[in-house]
Amino acid sequence: MRESASWLAPGRVNLIGEHTDYNDGFVLPLAIEFGCRATVSPGPDGLLRFVSAQESEPVEVPVEGLAPDGVQGWAAYPAGVLWALGVDLPGLTVTVDSDVPLGAGLSSSAALTCSVAAAANDLLELGLSPRELVAVARKAENGFVGAPTGGMDQLASMLGEAGSVLFCDMRSLDVRPVRFALDDAGLALLVVDSNAPHRHADGEYAARRKACEQAASVLGVSALRDVTLDGLDEALAKLAPEPDGDVLVKRARHIVTENARVTDVVARLDAGQIREIGPLLTASHASMREDFEITVPEVDVLVEALLAAGAHGARMTGGGFGGCVIALVDNDAVAAAARAAADAAAAHGFAAPRTFVTAPAAGAHAVDPSGAEPPRQPPVDTNASGAPDAG
């Protein structure tokens, strides 16, 4: 066994396609410059040791005690990866260092699990493919941590490509890079972290998923992905008489129209019409606000401020109930848009947002175990508000 293996996996921004992943639908994420570096090395026999640059104390777990519910807190994620590998483990030390902001909806957990999965695969010479590592990382979150992620985050972190968004069919898990030529069009993707605390996110996420599954059952389909835009009115008419029919109607309408918006965005990007995706981003936010009911005042205010400042489109990104907003803006309007967001937050008494510009980055890749390559930083920080809260 080698001395160590180090891999870096990025967080992600979802350009469009929210809550469609667990409905077998379509998503369009991109890997970003924030990332987590994991180094896995041999350790004392029978012991798994987890160390984070963002935590004061290491966590130690006996190999024989590695089981769901046996590890709590941040260490459950890397521990879950080792469990999900499904192999006999030697003693190992896992060291992680991340600059993905926590709680911002940028998938710090996928960056963590994917980097650990790739480094462990490398060190132990398991020969798992990137797609198999996606399954390992997702199993760690679903089966060990108990987080009901739909798989999009892990696909983006493992398979992302610089310069492209990743068109993912979450039923087949087929992916296709789609060129996202921001610079060529004189555009920038501005990310605005609302710094809003997530409100009841876990329970609300589960409730949305349950409602989608209930709607699919009533309609006699395996998932809401099977309802077409042309058949939406008929489907909603079937849902309306059900108990909680008003909720089922709204949840289903969001998923069906969001899938259509994803494919429309892909068609426009394929045609080189990047500016024309803006209204679709904004329509996605309206659907998340009105039909899926996952936005909060902080992100709604930011979206409105960015649009008023001239953004071509803006929407919340991520699971909701807090987190980040993204906006498609002209390159020369980035600073003004960031100021408008900060001013709007201040006027409403909200926390000051943190803003940065991002672009599609490479997915998981090996890095120098000596630490010569630090975690990546965004190329532009529009307000220099300090180091991200990473874990």
BALOBA-1460 file (C-alpha; in Angstrom, 3 decimals):
// residues 391
<rec num="1" residu="m" x="0.000" y="0.000" z="0.000"/>
<rec num="2" residu="r" x="1.261" y="3.464" z="-0.856"/>
<rec num="3" residu="e" x="2.035" y="6.060" z="1.770"/>
<rec num="4" residu="s" x="-1.079" y="8.125" z="0.952"/>
<rec num="5" residu="a" x="-3.508" y="9.244" z="-1.754"/>
<rec num="6" residu="s" x="-5.031" y="12.718" z="-2.062"/>
<rec num="7" residu="w" x="-8.004" y="13.784" z="-4.164"/>
<rec num="8" residu="l" x="-9.882" y="17.054" z="-4.464"/>
<rec num="9" residu="a" x="-13.618" y="17.122" z="-5.230"/>
<rec num="10" residu="p" x="-15.601" y="20.321" z="-5.815"/>
<rec num="11" residu="g" x="-18.855" y="21.631" z="-4.497"/>
<rec num="12" residu="r" x="-21.530" y="22.499" z="-7.020"/>
<rec num="13" residu="v" x="-24.020" y="25.121" z="-8.116"/>
<rec num="14" residu="n" x="-27.212" y="23.921" z="-9.737"/>
<rec num="15" residu="l" x="-27.928" y="26.150" z="-12.715"/>
<rec num="16" residu="i" x="-31.504" y="24.870" z="-12.915"/>
<rec num="17" residu="g" x="-33.492" y="21.761" z="-11.972"/>
<rec num="18" residu="e" x="-34.461" y="21.870" z="-8.291"/>
<rec num="19" residu="h" x="-35.935" y="18.838" z="-6.500"/>
<rec num="20" residu="t" x="-36.264" y="17.069" z="-9.850"/>
<rec num="21" residu="d" x="-33.442" y="14.626" z="-9.064"/>
<rec num="22" residu="y" x="-35.396" y="12.368" z="-6.725"/>
<rec num="23" residu="n" x="-38.304" y="12.513" z="-9.190"/>
<rec num="24" residu="d" x="-36.212" y="10.794" z="-11.883"/>
<rec num="25" residu="g" x="-36.042" y="14.103" z="-13.728"/>
<rec num="26" residu="f" x="-33.443" y="16.391" z="-15.261"/>
<rec num="27" residu="v" x="-30.854" y="18.633" z="-13.598"/>
<rec num="28" residu="l" x="-28.141" y="20.957" z="-14.861"/>
<rec num="29" residu="p" x="-25.410" y="21.473" z="-12.240"/>
<rec num="30" residu="l" x="-21.835" y="22.703" z="-12.543"/>
<rec num="31" residu="a" x="-18.815" y="21.961" z="-10.393"/>
<rec num="32" residu="i" x="-17.368" y="25.113" z="-8.787"/>
<rec num="33" residu="e" x="-13.972" y="26.331" z="-7.616"/>
<rec num="34" residu="f" x="-14.625" y="25.629" z="-3.944"/>
<rec num="35" residu="g" x="-13.527" y="22.097" z="-3.049"/>
<rec num="36" residu="c" x="-12.600" y="19.545" z="-0.419"/>
<rec num="37" residu="r" x="-9.222" y="17.786" z="-0.389"/>
<rec num="38" residu="a" x="-9.109" y="14.363" z="1.226"/>
<rec num="39" residu="t" x="-5.937" y="12.456" z="2.020"/>
<rec num="40" residu="v" x="-6.241" y="8.805" z="2.998"/>
<rec num="41" residu="s" x="-3.235" y="7.006" z="4.469"/>
<rec num="42" residu="p" x="-2.566" y="3.779" z="6.398"/>
<rec num="43" residu="g" x="-3.229" y="3.986" z="10.119"/>
<rec num="44" residu="p" x="-3.046" y="1.798" z="13.212"/>
<rec num="45" residu="d" x="-4.570" y="-1.646" z="12.743"/>
<rec num="46" residu="g" x="-8.258" y="-1.820" z="13.509"/>
<rec num="47" residu="l" x="-8.731" y="1.943" z="13.819"/>
<rec num="48" residu="l" x="-10.259" y="4.584" z="11.545"/>
<rec num="49" residu="r" x="-9.155" y="8.112" z="12.361"/>
<rec num="50" residu="f" x="-10.848" y="11.181" z="10.872"/>
<rec num="51" residu="v" x="-9.172" y="14.579" z="10.970"/>
<rec num="52" residu="s" x="-10.540" y="17.872" z="9.613"/>
<rec num="53" residu="a" x="-8.704" y="21.154" z="9.231"/>
<rec num="54" residu="q" x="-11.990" y="22.802" z="10.195"/>
<rec num="55" residu="e" x="-12.496" y="20.825" z="13.417"/>
<rec num="56" residu="s" x="-10.496" y="21.022" z="16.634"/>
<rec num="57" residu="e" x="-10.562" y="17.322" z="17.541"/>
<rec num="58" residu="p" x="-10.124" y="14.141" z="15.489"/>
<rec num="59" residu="v" x="-12.719" y="11.365" z="15.598"/>
<rec num="60" residu="e" x="-11.653" y="7.738" z="16.046"/>
<rec num="61" residu="v" x="-13.814" y="4.723" z="15.235"/>
<rec num="62" residu="p" x="-12.878" y="1.029" z="15.505"/>
<rec num="63" residu="v" x="-13.109" y="-0.687" z="12.129"/>
<rec num="64" residu="e" x="-15.384" y="-3.299" z="13.660"/>
<rec num="65" residu="g" x="-17.689" y="-0.562" z="14.968"/>
<rec num="66" residu="l" x="-18.272" y="1.048" z="11.573"/>
<rec num="67" residu="a" x="-22.070" y="1.003" z="11.147"/>
<rec num="68" residu="p" x="-24.922" y="3.444" z="10.466"/>
<rec num="69" residu="d" x="-25.786" y="5.499" z="13.550"/>
<rec num="70" residu="g" x="-22.387" y="4.583" z="14.999"/>
<rec num="71" residu="v" x="-20.707" y="7.865" z="14.043"/>
<rec num="72" residu="q" x="-22.175" y="11.318" z="14.602"/>
<rec num="73" residu="g" x="-21.430" y="14.811" z="13.320"/>
<rec num="74" residu="w" x="-19.160" y="15.706" z="10.424"/>
<rec num="75" residu="a" x="-17.161" y="12.451" z="10.679"/>
<rec num="76" residu="a" x="-20.255" y="10.443" z="9.720"/>
<rec num="77" residu="y" x="-19.719" y="11.509" z="6.097"/>
<rec num="78" residu="p" x="-16.185" y="10.143" z="5.575"/>
<rec num="79" residu="a" x="-17.002" y="7.172" z="7.832"/>
<rec num="80" residu="g" x="-20.045" y="6.471" z="5.693"/>
<rec num="81" residu="v" x="-17.898" y="6.426" z="2.578"/>
<rec num="82" residu="l" x="-15.587" y="3.766" z="4.006"/>
<rec num="83" residu="w" x="-18.636" y="1.758" z="5.065"/>
<rec num="84" residu="a" x="-20.217" y="2.125" z="1.617"/>
<rec num="85" residu="l" x="-17.111" y="0.745" z="-0.109"/>
<rec num="86" residu="g" x="-18.176" y="-2.661" z="1.194"/>
<rec num="87" residu="v" x="-14.656" y="-4.051" z="1.572"/>
<rec num="88" residu="d" x="-12.569" y="-5.257" z="4.499"/>
<rec num="89" residu="l" x="-10.750" y="-2.207" z="5.743"/>
<rec num="90" residu="p" x="-7.294" y="-1.871" z="7.246"/>
<rec num="91" residu="g" x="-6.611" y="0.870" z="9.734"/>
<rec num="92" residu="l" x="-6.830" y="4.215" z="7.936"/>
<rec num="93" residu="t" x="-6.380" y="7.903" z="8.637"/>
<rec num="94" residu="v" x="-8.591" y="10.274" z="6.645"/>
<rec num="95" residu="t" x="-7.623" y="13.952" z="6.644"/>
<rec num="96" residu="v" x="-9.870" y="16.535" z="5.008"/>
<rec num="97" residu="d" x="-9.613" y="20.252" z="4.295"/>
<rec num="98" residu="s" x="-12.533" y="22.060" z="2.663"/>
<rec num="99" residu="d" x="-13.312" y="25.592" z="1.586"/>
<rec num="100" residu="v" x="-16.912" y="24.882" z="0.521"/>
<rec num="101" residu="p" x="-19.156" y="27.214" z="2.551"/>
<rec num="102" residu="l" x="-21.394" y="25.279" z="4.932"/>
<rec num="103" residu="g" x="-25.144" y="25.813" z="4.822"/>
<rec num="104" residu="a" x="-25.028" y="27.688" z="1.531"/>
<rec num="105" residu="g" x="-26.548" y="25.001" z="-0.667"/>
<rec num="106" residu="l" x="-23.239" y="24.450" z="-2.502"/>
<rec num="107" residu="s" x="-23.021" y="20.774" z="-1.537"/>
<rec num="108" residu="s" x="-20.173" y="20.705" z="0.930"/>
<rec num="109" residu="s" x="-21.246" y="17.164" z="1.833"/>
<rec num="110" residu="a" x="-20.813" y="15.817" z="-1.714"/>
<rec num="111" residu="a" x="-17.399" y="17.469" z="-1.969"/>
<rec num="112" residu="l" x="-16.451" y="15.697" z="1.250"/>
<rec num="113" residu="t" x="-17.832" y="12.263" z="0.401"/>
<rec num="114" residu="c" x="-16.597" y="12.269" z="-3.201"/>
<rec num="115" residu="s" x="-13.072" y="13.334" z="-2.288"/>
<rec num="116" residu="v" x="-12.838" y="10.643" z="0.410"/>
<rec num="117" residu="a" x="-14.308" y="7.997" z="-1.903"/>
<rec num="118" residu="a" x="-11.840" y="8.800" z="-4.668"/>
<rec num="119" residu="a" x="-8.827" y="8.921" z="-2.336"/>
<rec num="120" residu="a" x="-9.759" y="5.654" z="-0.613"/>
<rec num="121" residu="n" x="-10.341" y="3.974" z="-3.968"/>
<rec num="122" residu="d" x="-6.904" y="5.146" z="-5.073"/>
<rec num="123" residu="l" x="-5.024" y="4.101" z="-1.929"/>
<rec num="124" residu="l" x="-6.745" y="0.707" z="-1.612"/>
<rec num="125" residu="e" x="-6.459" y="0.069" z="-5.371"/>
<rec num="126" residu="l" x="-10.117" y="-0.919" z="-5.635"/>
<rec num="127" residu="g" x="-10.394" y="0.035" z="-9.303"/>
<rec num="128" residu="l" x="-13.825" y="1.673" z="-8.986"/>
<rec num="129" residu="s" x="-14.927" y="3.874" z="-11.868"/>
<rec num="130" residu="p" x="-16.077" y="7.485" z="-11.352"/>
<rec num="131" residu="r" x="-19.701" y="6.373" z="-11.738"/>
<rec num="132" residu="e" x="-19.196" y="3.646" z="-9.149"/>
<rec num="133" residu="l" x="-17.699" y="6.245" z="-6.822"/>
<rec num="134" residu="v" x="-20.803" y="8.380" z="-7.323"/>
<rec num="135" residu="a" x="-22.847" y="5.426" z="-6.071"/>
<rec num="136" residu="v" x="-20.521" y="4.977" z="-3.083"/>
<rec num="137" residu="a" x="-20.777" y="8.644" z="-2.112"/>
<rec num="138" residu="r" x="-24.547" y="8.645" z="-2.460"/>
<rec num="139" residu="k" x="-24.868" y="5.425" z="-0.448"/>
<rec num="140" residu="a" x="-22.791" y="7.028" z="2.297"/>
<rec num="141" residu="e" x="-25.186" y="9.963" z="2.557"/>
<rec num="142" residu="n" x="-28.405" y="7.964" z="2.117"/>
<rec num="143" residu="g" x="-27.591" y="4.793" z="4.005"/>
<rec num="144" residu="f" x="-25.111" y="5.893" z="6.671"/>
<rec num="145" residu="v" x="-25.790" y="9.567" z="7.387"/>
<rec num="146" residu="g" x="-29.492" y="9.351" z="6.583"/>
<rec num="147" residu="a" x="-29.539" y="12.356" z="4.247"/>
<rec num="148" residu="p" x="-32.118" y="11.845" z="1.434"/>
<rec num="149" residu="t" x="-29.986" y="13.236" z="-1.394"/>
<rec num="150" residu="g" x="-31.071" y="12.440" z="-4.931"/>
<rec num="151" residu="g" x="-27.661" y="11.924" z="-6.503"/>
<rec num="152" residu="m" x="-27.213" y="15.138" z="-8.463"/>
<rec num="153" residu="d" x="-24.595" y="16.550" z="-6.106"/>
<rec num="154" residu="q" x="-22.357" y="13.512" z="-6.343"/>
<rec num="155" residu="l" x="-22.618" y="13.400" z="-10.153"/>
<rec num="156" residu="a" x="-21.562" y="17.027" z="-10.423"/>
<rec num="157" residu="s" x="-18.700" y="16.642" z="-7.955"/>
<rec num="158" residu="m" x="-17.271" y="13.524" z="-9.588"/>
<rec num="159" residu="l" x="-18.013" y="14.150" z="-13.276"/>
<rec num="160" residu="g" x="-18.052" y="17.930" z="-13.683"/>
<rec num="161" residu="e" x="-16.034" y="19.451" z="-16.520"/>
<rec num="162" residu="a" x="-14.388" y="22.854" z="-16.753"/>
<rec num="163" residu="g" x="-16.316" y="25.142" z="-19.098"/>
<rec num="164" residu="s" x="-19.493" y="23.036" z="-19.112"/>
<rec num="165" residu="v" x="-22.632" y="22.413" z="-17.123"/>
<rec num="166" residu="l" x="-23.628" y="18.775" z="-16.739"/>
<rec num="167" residu="f" x="-26.983" y="17.726" z="-18.187"/>
<rec num="168" residu="c" x="-28.052" y="14.777" z="-16.036"/>
<rec num="169" residu="d" x="-30.917" y="12.381" z="-16.572"/>
<rec num="170" residu="m" x="-31.529" y="11.209" z="-13.028"/>
<rec num="171" residu="r" x="-33.431" y="8.088" z="-14.128"/>
<rec num="172" residu="s" x="-30.752" y="6.618" z="-16.396"/>
<rec num="173" residu="l" x="-27.879" y="8.577" z="-14.789"/>
<rec num="174" residu="d" x="-26.730" y="9.463" z="-18.301"/>
<rec num="175" residu="v" x="-24.811" y="12.732" z="-18.314"/>
<rec num="176" residu="r" x="-23.735" y="15.092" z="-21.067"/>
<rec num="177" residu="p" x="-21.503" y="18.145" z="-20.743"/>
<rec num="178" residu="v" x="-23.117" y="21.240" z="-22.249"/>
<rec num="179" residu="r" x="-20.860" y="24.168" z="-23.074"/>
<rec num="180" residu="f" x="-21.482" y="27.157" z="-20.806"/>
<rec num="181" residu="a" x="-19.444" y="29.866" z="-22.507"/>
<rec num="182" residu="l" x="-19.883" y="32.745" z="-20.087"/>
<rec num="183" residu="d" x="-16.759" y="34.667" z="-21.107"/>
<rec num="184" residu="d" x="-17.542" y="34.413" z="-24.814"/>
<rec num="185" residu="a" x="-20.904" y="36.065" z="-24.180"/>
<rec num="186" residu="g" x="-19.536" y="38.737" z="-21.837"/>
<rec num="187" residu="l" x="-21.461" y="37.241" z="-18.948"/>
<rec num="188" residu="a" x="-20.764" y="36.136" z="-15.393"/>
<rec num="189" residu="l" x="-22.533" y="33.782" z="-13.013"/>
<rec num="190" residu="l" x="-22.838" y="35.649" z="-9.736"/>
<rec num="191" residu="v" x="-23.436" y="33.588" z="-6.589"/>
<rec num="192" residu="v" x="-24.975" y="35.364" z="-3.610"/>
<rec num="193" residu="d" x="-24.919" y="33.484" z="-0.317"/>
<rec num="194" residu="s" x="-27.850" y="34.852" z="1.678"/>
<rec num="195" residu="n" x="-26.306" y="33.719" z="4.979"/>
<rec num="196" residu="a" x="-29.887" y="32.916" z="5.978"/>
<rec num="197" residu="p" x="-30.120" y="30.104" z="8.528"/>
<rec num="198" residu="h" x="-31.822" y="27.015" z="7.123"/>
<rec num="199" residu="r" x="-35.291" y="26.729" z="8.600"/>
<rec num="200" residu="h" x="-36.652" y="23.215" z="9.176"/>
<rec num="201" residu="a" x="-34.881" y="22.135" z="6.006"/>
<rec num="202" residu="d" x="-34.654" y="18.411" z="6.782"/>
<rec num="203" residu="g" x="-38.305" y="17.924" z="7.666"/>
<rec num="204" residu="e" x="-39.532" y="20.147" z="4.856"/>
<rec num="205" residu="y" x="-37.322" y="18.380" z="2.317"/>
<rec num="206" residu="a" x="-38.762" y="15.031" z="3.382"/>
<rec num="207" residu="a" x="-42.289" y="16.435" z="3.170"/>
<rec num="208" residu="r" x="-41.712" y="17.621" z="-0.402"/>
<rec num="209" residu="r" x="-40.371" y="14.239" z="-1.397"/>
<rec num="210" residu="k" x="-43.330" y="12.448" z="0.194"/>
<rec num="211" residu="a" x="-45.800" y="14.713" z="-1.603"/>
<rec num="212" residu="c" x="-44.124" y="14.043" z="-4.941"/>
<rec num="213" residu="e" x="-44.247" y="10.300" z="-4.356"/>
<rec num="214" residu="q" x="-47.911" y="10.539" z="-3.348"/>
<rec num="215" residu="a" x="-48.750" y="12.532" z="-6.479"/>
<rec num="216" residu="a" x="-46.975" y="9.997" z="-8.683"/>
<rec num="217" residu="s" x="-48.898" y="7.170" z="-7.014"/>
<rec num="218" residu="v" x="-52.250" y="8.864" z="-7.608"/>
<rec num="219" residu="l" x="-51.331" y="9.418" z="-11.254"/>
<rec num="220" residu="g" x="-50.188" y="5.822" z="-11.707"/>
<rec num="221" residu="v" x="-46.654" y="6.681" z="-12.787"/>
<rec num="222" residu="s" x="-43.347" y="5.602" z="-11.272"/>
<rec num="223" residu="a" x="-42.209" y="9.213" z="-10.857"/>
<rec num="224" residu="l" x="-43.406" y="12.701" z="-11.754"/>
<rec num="225" residu="r" x="-40.803" y="12.754" z="-14.522"/>
<rec num="226" residu="d" x="-43.320" y="10.633" z="-16.487"/>
<rec num="227" residu="v" x="-45.863" y="13.466" z="-16.599"/>
<rec num="228" residu="t" x="-45.315" y="15.575" z="-19.700"/>
<rec num="229" residu="l" x="-45.955" y="19.273" z="-20.021"/>
<rec num="230" residu="d" x="-48.721" y="18.521" z="-22.536"/>
<rec num="231" residu="g" x="-50.385" y="16.213" z="-20.031"/>
<rec num="232" residu="l" x="-49.980" y="18.495" z="-17.029"/>
<rec num="233" residu="d" x="-53.497" y="19.956" z="-16.941"/>
<rec num="234" residu="e" x="-55.049" y="16.490" z="-17.026"/>
<rec num="235" residu="a" x="-52.714" y="15.305" z="-14.265"/>
<rec num="236" residu="l" x="-53.489" y="18.277" z="-12.041"/>
<rec num="237" residu="a" x="-57.225" y="17.676" z="-12.515"/>
<rec num="238" residu="k" x="-56.738" y="14.151" z="-11.148"/>
<rec num="239" residu="l" x="-54.776" y="15.386" z="-8.153"/>
<rec num="240" residu="a" x="-57.085" y="18.223" z="-7.127"/>
<rec num="241" residu="p" x="-59.834" y="16.061" z="-5.506"/>
<rec num="242" residu="e" x="-57.353" y="14.140" z="-3.360"/>
<rec num="243" residu="p" x="-56.848" y="14.878" z="0.343"/>
<rec num="244" residu="d" x="-54.310" y="17.710" z="0.386"/>
<rec num="245" residu="g" x="-55.001" y="18.016" z="-3.325"/>
<rec num="246" residu="d" x="-54.041" y="21.679" z="-3.400"/>
<rec num="247" residu="v" x="-50.569" y="20.775" z="-2.120"/>
<rec num="248" residu="l" x="-50.177" y="17.843" z="-4.522"/>
<rec num="249" residu="v" x="-51.171" y="20.070" z="-7.446"/>
<rec num="250" residu="k" x="-48.541" y="22.656" z="-6.606"/>
<rec num="251" residu="r" x="-45.768" y="20.160" z="-5.966"/>
<rec num="252" residu="a" x="-46.454" y="18.261" z="-9.191"/>
<rec num="253" residu="r" x="-46.728" y="21.448" z="-11.238"/>
<rec num="254" residu="h" x="-43.308" y="22.565" z="-10.080"/>
<rec num="255" residu="i" x="-41.618" y="19.268" z="-10.948"/>
<rec num="256" residu="v" x="-43.196" y="18.967" z="-14.404"/>
<rec num="257" residu="t" x="-42.541" y="22.572" z="-15.385"/>
<rec num="258" residu="e" x="-39.046" y="22.510" z="-13.893"/>
<rec num="259" residu="n" x="-38.113" y="19.487" z="-15.999"/>
<rec num="260" residu="a" x="-39.331" y="21.376" z="-19.048"/>
<rec num="261" residu="r" x="-37.285" y="24.433" z="-18.068"/>
<rec num="262" residu="v" x="-34.139" y="22.314" z="-17.740"/>
<rec num="263" residu="t" x="-34.516" y="20.890" z="-21.227"/>
<rec num="264" residu="d" x="-35.308" y="24.361" z="-22.583"/>
<rec num="265" residu="v" x="-32.120" y="25.750" z="-21.029"/>
<rec num="266" residu="v" x="-30.087" y="22.911" z="-22.538"/>
<rec num="267" residu="a" x="-31.603" y="23.588" z="-25.975"/>
<rec num="268" residu="r" x="-30.706" y="27.269" z="-25.737"/>
<rec num="269" residu="l" x="-27.164" y="26.548" z="-24.600"/>
<rec num="270" residu="d" x="-26.719" y="24.025" z="-27.418"/>
<rec num="271" residu="a" x="-27.824" y="26.775" z="-29.814"/>
<rec num="272" residu="g" x="-25.365" y="29.271" z="-28.316"/>
<rec num="273" residu="q" x="-28.181" y="31.390" z="-26.866"/>
<rec num="274" residu="i" x="-26.799" y="31.751" z="-23.364"/>
<rec num="275" residu="r" x="-28.406" y="35.126" z="-22.637"/>
<rec num="276" residu="e" x="-31.820" y="33.700" z="-23.468"/>
<rec num="277" residu="i" x="-31.714" y="31.318" z="-20.496"/>
<rec num="278" residu="g" x="-32.235" y="34.206" z="-18.070"/>
<rec num="279" residu="p" x="-36.060" y="34.241" z="-18.062"/>
<rec num="280" residu="l" x="-36.095" y="30.478" z="-17.498"/>
<rec num="281" residu="l" x="-33.940" y="30.909" z="-14.391"/>
<rec num="282" residu="t" x="-36.325" y="33.541" z="-13.081"/>
<rec num="283" residu="a" x="-39.364" y="31.380" z="-13.864"/>
<rec num="284" residu="s" x="-37.734" y="28.560" z="-11.915"/>
<rec num="285" residu="h" x="-37.479" y="30.785" z="-8.873"/>
<rec num="286" residu="a" x="-41.127" y="31.801" z="-9.138"/>
<rec num="287" residu="s" x="-42.094" y="28.120" z="-9.275"/>
<rec num="288" residu="m" x="-39.967" y="27.311" z="-6.233"/>
<rec num="289" residu="r" x="-41.555" y="30.205" z="-4.376"/>
<rec num="290" residu="e" x="-45.203" y="29.672" z="-5.352"/>
<rec num="291" residu="d" x="-45.569" y="25.952" z="-6.089"/>
<rec num="292" residu="f" x="-42.821" y="24.169" z="-4.167"/>
<rec num="293" residu="e" x="-42.747" y="26.741" z="-1.358"/>
<rec num="294" residu="i" x="-39.063" y="26.323" z="-0.516"/>
<rec num="295" residu="t" x="-37.808" y="29.894" z="-0.653"/>
<rec num="296" residu="v" x="-37.475" y="32.271" z="2.287"/>
<rec num="297" residu="p" x="-37.760" y="36.074" z="2.407"/>
<rec num="298" residu="e" x="-33.997" y="36.529" z="2.353"/>
<rec num="299" residu="v" x="-33.560" y="34.790" z="-1.003"/>
<rec num="300" residu="d" x="-36.715" y="36.304" z="-2.501"/>
<rec num="301" residu="v" x="-35.444" y="39.797" z="-1.684"/>
<rec num="302" residu="l" x="-32.061" y="39.010" z="-3.247"/>
<rec num="303" residu="v" x="-33.633" y="37.685" z="-6.462"/>
<rec num="304" residu="e" x="-35.776" y="40.798" z="-6.843"/>
<rec num="305" residu="a" x="-32.828" y="43.094" z="-6.148"/>
<rec num="306" residu="l" x="-30.618" y="41.335" z="-8.692"/>
<rec num="307" residu="l" x="-33.303" y="41.479" z="-11.377"/>
<rec num="308" residu="a" x="-33.891" y="45.176" z="-10.651"/>
<rec num="309" residu="a" x="-30.138" y="45.726" z="-11.024"/>
<rec num="310" residu="g" x="-30.244" y="44.316" z="-14.552"/>
<rec num="311" residu="a" x="-29.597" y="40.601" z="-14.144"/>
<rec num="312" residu="h" x="-30.771" y="38.581" z="-17.139"/>
<rec num="313" residu="g" x="-32.180" y="35.990" z="-14.737"/>
<rec num="314" residu="a" x="-31.911" y="34.992" z="-11.090"/>
<rec num="315" residu="r" x="-33.022" y="32.122" z="-8.909"/>
<rec num="316" residu="m" x="-32.387" y="30.367" z="-5.638"/>
<rec num="317" residu="t" x="-30.122" y="27.352" z="-6.064"/>
<rec num="318" residu="g" x="-30.077" y="24.291" z="-3.834"/>
<rec num="319" residu="g" x="-32.647" y="22.531" z="-1.693"/>
<rec num="320" residu="g" x="-34.168" y="25.696" z="-0.276"/>
<rec num="321" residu="f" x="-35.118" y="27.254" z="3.065"/>
<rec num="322" residu="g" x="-31.970" y="29.414" z="2.913"/>
<rec num="323" residu="g" x="-28.750" y="29.214" z="0.954"/>
<rec num="324" residu="c" x="-27.636" y="30.871" z="-2.256"/>
<rec num="325" residu="v" x="-29.061" y="32.800" z="-5.163"/>
<rec num="326" residu="i" x="-27.453" y="32.774" z="-8.599"/>
<rec num="327" residu="a" x="-27.764" y="35.508" z="-11.210"/>
<rec num="328" residu="l" x="-26.717" y="35.739" z="-14.849"/>
<rec num="329" residu="v" x="-25.245" y="39.203" z="-15.236"/>
<rec num="330" residu="d" x="-23.105" y="41.140" z="-17.681"/>
<rec num="331" residu="n" x="-19.427" y="41.093" z="-16.807"/>
<rec num="332" residu="d" x="-19.331" y="44.841" z="-16.298"/>
<rec num="333" residu="a" x="-22.379" y="44.759" z="-14.029"/>
<rec num="334" residu="v" x="-21.078" y="42.298" z="-11.416"/>
<rec num="335" residu="a" x="-20.050" y="44.907" z="-8.846"/>
<rec num="336" residu="a" x="-23.294" y="46.856" z="-9.197"/>
<rec num="337" residu="a" x="-25.387" y="43.701" z="-8.853"/>
<rec num="338" residu="a" x="-23.462" y="42.654" z="-5.746"/>
<rec num="339" residu="r" x="-23.993" y="46.102" z="-4.212"/>
<rec num="340" residu="a" x="-27.701" y="45.958" z="-5.011"/>
<rec num="341" residu="a" x="-27.970" y="42.598" z="-3.247"/>
<rec num="342" residu="a" x="-26.123" y="43.893" z="-0.182"/>
<rec num="343" residu="d" x="-28.212" y="47.071" z="-0.051"/>
<rec num="344" residu="a" x="-31.480" y="45.127" z="-0.324"/>
<rec num="345" residu="a" x="-30.488" y="42.752" z="2.457"/>
<rec num="346" residu="a" x="-29.508" y="45.652" z="4.705"/>
<rec num="347" residu="a" x="-32.752" y="47.501" z="3.975"/>
<rec num="348" residu="h" x="-34.739" y="44.483" z="5.145"/>
<rec num="349" residu="g" x="-32.588" y="43.901" z="8.230"/>
<rec num="350" residu="f" x="-31.186" y="40.630" z="6.865"/>
<rec num="351" residu="a" x="-27.660" y="39.299" z="7.293"/>
<rec num="352" residu="a" x="-25.090" y="40.706" z="4.878"/>
<rec num="353" residu="p" x="-24.754" y="38.353" z="1.895"/>
<rec num="354" residu="r" x="-21.437" y="37.088" z="0.576"/>
<rec num="355" residu="t" x="-21.030" y="37.247" z="-3.190"/>
<rec num="356" residu="f" x="-18.590" y="35.715" z="-5.629"/>
<rec num="357" residu="v" x="-18.338" y="34.924" z="-9.318"/>
<rec num="358" residu="t" x="-17.956" y="31.309" z="-10.376"/>
<rec num="359" residu="a" x="-17.584" y="29.279" z="-13.543"/>
<rec num="360" residu="p" x="-17.684" y="25.545" z="-14.299"/>
<rec num="361" residu="a" x="-14.661" y="23.758" z="-12.811"/>
<rec num="362" residu="a" x="-13.235" y="20.263" z="-13.139"/>
<rec num="363" residu="g" x="-14.670" y="17.398" z="-11.151"/>
<rec num="364" residu="a" x="-12.775" y="15.175" z="-8.717"/>
<rec num="365" residu="h" x="-9.100" y="14.707" z="-9.484"/>
<rec num="366" residu="a" x="-5.899" y="13.546" z="-7.797"/>
<rec num="367" residu="v" x="-3.737" y="16.194" z="-6.146"/>
<rec num="368" residu="d" x="-0.282" y="16.308" z="-4.618"/>
<rec num="369" residu="p" x="-0.386" y="14.534" z="-1.224"/>
<rec num="370" residu="s" x="2.262" y="16.959" z="0.038"/>
<rec num="371" residu="g" x="-0.340" y="19.704" z="0.060"/>
<rec num="372" residu="a" x="1.219" y="21.767" z="-2.704"/>
<rec num="373" residu="e" x="-2.210" y="22.435" z="-4.232"/>
<rec num="374" residu="p" x="-4.541" y="24.142" z="-1.744"/>
<rec num="375" residu="p" x="-8.315" y="23.961" z="-2.020"/>
<rec num="376" residu="r" x="-9.462" y="26.178" z="-4.865"/>
<rec num="377" residu="q" x="-10.831" y="29.664" z="-4.298"/>
<rec num="378" residu="p" x="-13.372" y="31.558" z="-6.396"/>
<rec num="379" residu="p" x="-11.649" y="33.693" z="-9.051"/>
<rec num="380" residu="v" x="-13.513" y="36.832" z="-7.998"/>
<rec num="381" residu="d" x="-14.781" y="37.733" z="-4.536"/>
<rec num="382" residu="t" x="-16.960" y="40.772" z="-5.085"/>
<rec num="383" residu="n" x="-17.115" y="41.951" z="-1.499"/>
<rec num="384" residu="a" x="-14.136" y="40.318" z="0.266"/>
<rec num="385" residu="s" x="-16.194" y="39.537" z="3.345"/>
<rec num="386" residu="g" x="-13.746" y="37.050" z="4.793"/>
<rec num="387" residu="a" x="-13.027" y="33.329" z="4.644"/>
<rec num="388" residu="p" x="-15.929" y="30.979" z="4.000"/>
<rec num="389" residu="d" x="-17.373" y="28.904" z="6.798"/>
<rec num="390" residu="a" x="-16.034" y="25.554" z="5.595"/>
<rec num="391" residu="g" x="-16.300" y="22.120" z="7.060"/>
